[in-house]
């Protein structure tokens, strides 16, 4: 990042170099699949979220009612 400061007849140019260590992220994400038949979008089915017994689950078009 550079900054140019101009005041009257003089100017100042500053270059900022920010060095940071790389950050590696971790995730608990899992591939979505139907709660009943375990088919996923890679099998060509659409998935919809539904709450069953206070728990959110994914259901395919065959098992979603």
C-alpha positions as CSV (number, residue, x, y, z in Angstrom):
1,X,0.0,0.0,0.0
2,X,1.4,3.4,-0.9
3,X,0.5,6.8,0.4
4,X,1.2,10.2,-1.3
5,X,1.1,13.3,0.9
6,X,1.3,16.6,-0.9
7,X,1.5,20.0,0.9
8,X,2.3,23.1,-1.1
9,X,5.7,22.6,-2.8
10,X,6.8,19.4,-1.1
11,X,5.5,15.9,-1.2
12,X,6.1,12.7,0.7
13,X,5.7,9.2,-0.6
14,X,5.4,6.3,1.9
15,X,5.2,2.6,1.1
16,X,3.7,0.3,3.7
17,X,4.7,-3.4,3.6
18,X,2.6,-5.5,6.0
19,X,4.1,-8.9,6.7
20,X,1.8,-11.4,8.3
21,X,2.1,-15.0,8.9
22,X,-0.3,-17.2,6.9
23,X,-3.5,-18.3,8.7
24,X,-4.7,-21.8,8.2
25,X,-8.5,-22.2,8.7
26,X,-10.2,-25.4,9.9
27,X,-13.8,-26.2,9.4
28,X,-16.4,-28.7,10.7
29,X,-18.3,-28.6,7.4
30,X,-19.6,-31.9,6.0
31,X,-21.1,-32.8,2.6
32,X,-24.8,-32.6,2.8
33,X,-26.9,-35.7,2.2
34,X,-30.4,-36.9,2.9
35,X,-30.9,-38.0,6.5
36,X,-32.9,-41.1,5.4
37,X,-31.3,-42.5,2.3
38,X,-27.9,-40.7,2.4
39,X,-28.1,-39.4,-1.2
40,X,-26.5,-36.1,-1.9
41,X,-26.5,-33.5,-4.6
42,X,-23.8,-35.4,-6.4
43,X,-26.5,-38.1,-7.0
44,X,-28.7,-35.6,-8.7
45,X,-31.3,-35.0,-5.9
46,X,-32.3,-31.7,-4.4
47,X,-32.0,-31.3,-0.6
48,X,-34.3,-29.3,1.7
49,X,-33.7,-28.6,5.4
50,X,-36.5,-29.6,7.8
51,X,-36.7,-29.6,11.6
52,X,-37.5,-33.0,13.1
53,X,-37.7,-33.4,16.9
54,X,-35.9,-30.0,17.4
55,X,-33.1,-31.1,15.1
56,X,-32.3,-29.7,11.7
57,X,-31.9,-32.4,9.0
58,X,-31.6,-32.5,5.2
59,X,-34.1,-34.5,3.2
60,X,-34.2,-35.3,-0.5
61,X,-37.3,-34.7,-2.6
62,X,-38.4,-38.3,-2.1
63,X,-38.4,-38.1,1.7
64,X,-39.4,-34.5,2.2
65,X,-43.1,-34.2,3.1
